[in-house]
Amino acid sequence: MNAAHGAAGEFDLIARIRARAPLRDDVLLGIGDDAALLRPPPAKLLAVATDTLNAGVHFPADTRPADIGWKALAVNLSDLAAMGAQPAWCTLSLSLPQADAAWLDGFLDGFLALAAQHRVALVGGDTTRGPLSVCVTAHGWVTPAAALRRDAARVGDDVWVTGTLGDAAAALAQWRAGGACDPALRARLDRPQPRVAAGLALAGLAHAAIDLSDGLLADLGHVCAASGVGAQIALAALPASPALQAAFAAPARAALQASGGDDYELCFTAAPAHREAIARLARQTGIAMTRIGRIDADPGVRALDAAGEAWRPAAAGYVHFAG
C-alpha cells in the first residue's frame, strides 16, 4: 500500500493489512513503499489481470465482508486460470466509506484465506475514502507455449466448461425476488472457486479459453470473435447442480445457465482427439469438465434446445454501461 499521503485512519488500515499479509521469497519489497519489487522466474511471461467490484453491482449490499474479500481475489485468479497462468502476487485497492477496522478484518479473513490456498502474496495497493469498491490486480506467470488465449479456437474444436453453470445467477435472482436464497446457490455467488488447477493442467490440450463472468453465450462469443469462428452449444448439455435443478424449472434454468453470469468457471476449446485426455484430467483434478458444443465456421454463438431448434435468451449476458 502506498502510505505517502492520507489521514491517520488510512495509515492504520495499511498497517493492519501489512501485518496480516505474508510474503514469498520472490518479493523483494512489498507493502509500504511506492511500488513493490518482484522477481519473476526466468523464461516466463508475466500475466496480469485486474477486476473491480462495486457494492450493489458485483455483490448484494448484505454480502459479508469475508465473502467480498474472497470474491475480489477469486475473480482475478479466475482470469489467470483462463490464461493457464500460475498465480503469484496481487495488489489491492480499497475505497471505503469510513475507516472501519472490524469490516477490514472480516474482508481480510476471506481475501487472505483464498490467497493462502494459491500462495498469492499481497504486495501493495491503495486505500481511499469513498463508496465501497474493491479493485484487485493479480499477477502470475506462464510459459509462452502454455498460454491459453481467446484467439486460438479452431473450427472442429469441442467446446467444454468446467463445473456447473447458473448457480450464482440463480442466487442473485432469488435475492432480488426478496425470498430466501438457497445456501448452496448463495455460496456460489459469494465464494466462486477459481479453476487454477484446471487452467494449469489444460496446457497442451486446450486451444482457447475464457472465464465465465458475464454469461456463457457472451463470453464464448468473445472467443469466437477473437478467433474468427462461430460456435454451437446444446442447452441440454449444460451442467446443472442439484440445487439449481431443485430451485428452477427447465426454461428458467436454461436462461440462468446460458446468460446469467458470475459462474467463474472456465470455457475452453480443444480438438476432439483430446476427449479422453480431458476426461482423465477431470478425474485427476476432481473438477467436472463437460462437453457442451463445437466450434464451426459460421460467425456467432448459436444455442440449440432439445429439439435442435434455435434458442435465444432475453440477453446474451451482462453488459456494463448498457442501461
Buried (B, 14 or more C-beta within 10 A) or exposed (E): BBBEEBEEBBBBBBBBBBEBBEBBEBBEBBBEBEEBEBEBEEEBBBBBBEBBBEBEEBBBEEBBBBBBBBBBBBBBBBBBBBBBBBBBBBBBBBBBEEBBEEBBBBBBBBBBBBBEBBEBBBBBBBBEBEEBBBBBBBBBBBBEEBBBBBEBBEEBBBBBBBBBBBBBBBBBBBBEEEEEBBEBBBBBBBBBBBBBBBBBBBBEBBBBBBBBBBBBBBBBBBBBBBBEBBBBBBBEBBBBBEBBEEBBEEEBBBBBBBBBBBBBBBBBBBBEEBBEBBEEBBEEBEBBBBBBBBBBEEEBBBBBBEEEEEBEBEBBBBEEEEE
